[in-house]
Amino acid sequence: MSLHSVPNRARLGLGTAQFAEPRGRGGEAEIRAILDTAAPAGVTLVDTSAAYGDAERALGRSWPFPSPFSVITRTVRLSEGLDRLEHRARRSLERLGIARAEGLLVQSAEDLHGPDGPALWARLERLKGEGLFQKIGFSAHAEDDPATLARRYNPDVVQVPVSMLDQRLVADGTLDKLAAQGVEVHLRSVFLKGLLFMDREALPACLTHAGPRLSRIRRMLAESGADPLQAALSFAMDRPEASAAIVGVASAAELRAVIAASHQPAPRLDWAALSLEDRTALDPRQWVSTAA
């Protein structure tokens, strides 16, 4: 059964940040196993980034031929310079072993807010005009005001963090605004870095205060007979504003579990009651900075 046969659902995409970890030959065999699992299930959107050059090279050596996959990649930060950013975007295609990609996203929407934002966007438009990338857009955090940026730059694609635990961009109408502008919306961090699945003892020290709330959410899911993985996927994939939900996996076994859960009937839940409000918990960037 293909995910594309399920009406009105976001397609499932594959995030590849984990592929950048040192793995050796065995690691590339696992990447090929992930791709071999993904393709028959209709999981053909792959999200990568120029910041993870090792992952791009590993993917380039692992694609099946002919490849059924569509690739979205992202730029390096503007602080490296416009010429360097453009070079790395072109280099991404070489590493991936493809002539063109489905999309190129600005890695950080913060770069578009700055004075060089228009010049950066012009570079992306030029690359799109050359036929190297079918679509251009940006990746944003909730604090970046992605709807305003979308009105300014008219992107094809916007990628934002939305999950059952982090419903801010649903509640404030951002997803509705993006969809109304005709933007293709991709949801990332749909598992919020695995926070929903962490035992209280495994939480980073800066998140121990969120433990009781997470325990209550897990209890509400259990009382409703809902599996946490199934619930998290259903929340993301059933968002009517979204075109894709990106998930990261480290093994073919993990991907098989995700695919199986994505095919289960959506649980009947009070979604709003399952959200977190703690800003530290909702921003994994703060987990690292607080722990450092």
C-alpha positions in Angstrom: 0.0 0.0 0.0 1.5 3.3 -1.0 1.3 6.3 1.2 0.2 8.3 -1.9 -3.0 6.2 -2.0 -4.1 7.7 1.3 -6.2 10.8 0.5 -5.6 14.2 2.0 -2.5 13.2 3.9 1.0 14.7 3.9 3.5 12.5 2.2 6.2 11.0 4.4 9.7 12.3 3.8 13.0 11.0 5.0 15.5 13.2 6.9 19.1 12.2 6.6 21.0 14.1 9.3 21.8 10.8 11.0 23.5 9.6 7.9 26.4 12.1 8.6 27.6 10.1 11.6 30.7 8.0 11.0 29.5 4.6 9.9 32.0 3.1 7.5 31.0 0.5 5.0 28.5 -1.1 7.3 26.9 2.3 7.6 26.4 2.7 3.9 24.9 -0.8 3.7 22.4 0.4 6.3 21.6 3.5 4.3 21.0 1.4 1.2 18.7 -0.8 3.4 16.8 2.3 4.5 16.4 3.5 0.8 15.3 0.0 -0.2 12.7 0.0 2.5 11.5 3.6 1.7 11.0 3.3 -2.0 8.4 0.5 -2.1 6.4 2.3 0.6 6.2 5.5 -1.4 8.6 7.3 0.9 10.5 9.0 -2.0 11.1 12.5 -0.6 14.6 12.8 0.9 15.7 15.9 2.9 19.4 16.6 3.2 21.7 19.5 3.8 25.0 20.9 2.5 26.0 21.2 6.1 26.1 17.3 6.2 28.4 16.7 3.3 29.2 13.2 4.5 25.5 12.3 4.4 25.3 13.6 0.8 28.3 11.6 -0.3 26.9 8.5 1.4 23.6 9.0 -0.3 25.3 9.6 -3.7 26.9 6.2 -3.3 23.7 4.4 -2.2 20.9 5.5 -4.5 19.2 2.6 -6.5 19.3 3.1 -10.2 17.1 4.3 -11.6 16.4 6.3 -8.5 12.7 7.0 -7.6 13.8 9.7 -5.0 13.2 13.4 -5.0 15.8 15.4 -3.1 15.4 18.6 -1.0 18.7 20.1 0.1 19.6 23.2 2.1 22.3 25.8 1.9 25.1 26.6 4.3 24.8 29.7 6.4 25.1 33.1 4.7 27.9 33.9 7.1 30.1 31.8 4.8 29.5 34.3 2.0 27.2 34.3 -1.0 29.7 32.8 -3.4 30.6 30.1 -1.0 26.9 29.4 -0.4 26.2 29.1 -4.1 29.3 26.9 -4.6 28.1 24.5 -1.8 24.6 24.3 -3.3 26.1 23.2 -6.7 28.5 20.9 -4.9 25.6 19.3 -3.1 24.3 18.0 -6.4 27.7 16.6 -7.3 28.0 14.8 -3.9 24.5 13.4 -4.3 25.2 12.3 -7.8 22.2 14.0 -9.4 21.9 16.6 -12.1 19.1 18.5 -10.4 17.1 18.4 -7.2 13.5 19.0 -6.3 14.3 21.8 -4.0 16.9 24.1 -2.3 16.0 25.7 1.0 17.8 28.5 2.9 19.2 26.7 5.9 18.2 29.4 8.4 15.4 31.9 7.9 17.5 34.3 10.0 19.7 34.9 7.0 16.7 36.2 5.0 15.8 38.7 7.7 19.1 40.3 7.4 20.2 43.1 5.0 21.7 40.5 2.6 18.4 38.5 2.5 17.3 39.8 -1.0 20.8 39.1 -2.5 20.7 35.6 -1.0 17.2 35.0 -2.5 18.4 36.3 -5.9 21.1 33.6 -5.8 18.5 30.9 -5.2 16.3 32.3 -8.0 19.3 32.1 -10.3 20.0 28.5 -9.5 16.4 27.7 -10.0 16.4 29.5 -13.3 19.4 27.3 -14.4 17.2 24.3 -13.8 19.3 22.9 -11.0 16.5 23.1 -8.5 12.8 22.8 -9.3 11.7 24.7 -6.2 13.3 27.1 -3.7 12.3 28.1 -0.2 13.5 28.3 3.4 13.6 26.4 6.7 12.3 28.4 9.6 11.7 28.2 13.4 8.6 29.5 15.0 10.3 32.6 16.1 11.2 33.5 12.5 7.7 34.6 11.5 7.7 32.4 8.5 4.4 33.7 7.1 5.8 37.2 6.9 8.9 36.0 5.2 6.8 34.0 2.7 4.9 37.1 1.8 8.2 38.9 1.2 9.9 36.3 -0.9 7.1 34.1 -2.4 8.9 30.8 -1.8 7.8 27.5 -3.3 8.5 25.5 -0.1 8.7 26.4 3.6 9.9 23.9 6.2 8.8 24.5 9.8 8.9 22.5 13.1 5.4 21.2 14.0 4.6 18.3 16.1 2.0 17.0 18.5 4.0 18.5 21.3 4.8 21.8 19.5 1.6 23.1 18.0 2.5 26.8 18.1 2.4 27.4 14.3 -1.0 25.6 14.2 -2.5 27.6 17.0 -1.3 31.0 15.8 -2.5 30.4 12.2 0.9 30.4 10.6 0.3 27.1 8.7 -3.1 28.4 7.5 -1.4 31.6 6.2 1.3 29.7 4.4 -1.2 27.4 2.8 -3.4 30.3 1.8 -0.3 31.8 0.0 0.0 28.6 -2.0 3.2 27.6 -0.3 4.2 23.9 -0.1 4.6 23.3 3.6 6.9 20.6 4.9 6.8 19.7 8.6 10.0 18.7 10.4 10.8 17.8 14.0 7.5 15.8 14.1 9.0 13.7 17.0 10.6 16.8 18.6 14.0 15.0 18.7 12.4 12.0 20.4 11.2 13.9 23.4 7.9 12.1 23.5 9.7 8.8 23.8 12.2 9.7 26.5 11.9 8.3 30.0 12.0 11.0 32.6 15.4 9.7 33.7 16.8 10.2 30.2 15.7 13.8 29.8 18.5 16.5 29.6 19.0 18.2 32.9 17.5 21.4 31.5 14.2 19.6 30.8 13.7 17.7 34.0 11.0 20.3 34.9 9.0 19.2 31.8 9.0 15.6 33.0 5.7 15.7 34.8 3.9 17.2 31.8 5.4 14.7 29.4 4.3 11.9 31.8 0.7 13.2 31.8 0.7 13.4 28.0 1.9 9.8 27.7 -0.7 8.8 30.3 -3.5 10.5 28.2 -2.3 8.7 25.1 -2.3 5.3 26.9 -5.8 6.0 28.3 -7.0 6.7 24.8 -5.4 3.5 23.5 -3.1 5.5 21.2 0.5 4.5 20.5 2.8 7.5 20.8 4.5 6.9 17.5 1.2 6.5 15.7 -0.2 9.6 17.4 2.8 11.8 16.5 2.7 10.7 12.9 -1.1 11.1 12.6 -0.9 14.7 14.0 1.7 15.7 11.4 0.4 13.8 8.4 -3.2 14.8 8.9 -2.5 18.5 9.0 -4.5 19.8 6.0 -2.0 22.6 5.4 1.0 20.3 5.1 2.4 18.6 1.9 5.0 16.5 3.7 6.1 15.3 7.1 9.9 14.7 7.4 11.1 12.0 9.8 14.6 11.0 10.6 15.6 7.4 11.1 18.9 5.6 11.8 18.0 2.2 10.5 15.7 0.3 8.2 14.0 -1.3 11.2 13.1 2.2 12.5 11.8 3.2 9.1 9.6 0.0 8.9 8.1 0.9 12.3 7.4 4.5 11.1 5.8 3.3 7.9 3.6 0.7 9.8 2.5 3.3 12.3 1.7 5.8 9.5 -0.8 3.3 8.0 -2.7 2.9 11.2 -6.1 4.6 11.6 -5.7 8.1 13.1 -6.5 8.0 16.8 -9.4 10.1 18.1 -7.6 12.5 20.5 -8.0 16.0 21.9 -4.8 17.2 20.2 -4.7 20.6 21.9 -4.6 18.9 25.3 -1.4 17.1 24.2 0.8 20.1 23.5 3.7 21.4 25.5 4.0 25.1 26.5 7.5 25.1 27.8 9.7 27.1 25.4 12.9 25.4 26.4 11.4 22.0 25.7 10.0 23.2 22.3 13.4 24.4 21.1 16.1 21.7 20.9 18.7 24.4 20.2 18.3 25.5 23.9 18.8 21.9 25.2 22.3 22.1 23.9 23.1 25.7 24.9 21.6 25.1 28.4 23.6 21.9 28.9 26.8 23.4 27.7 
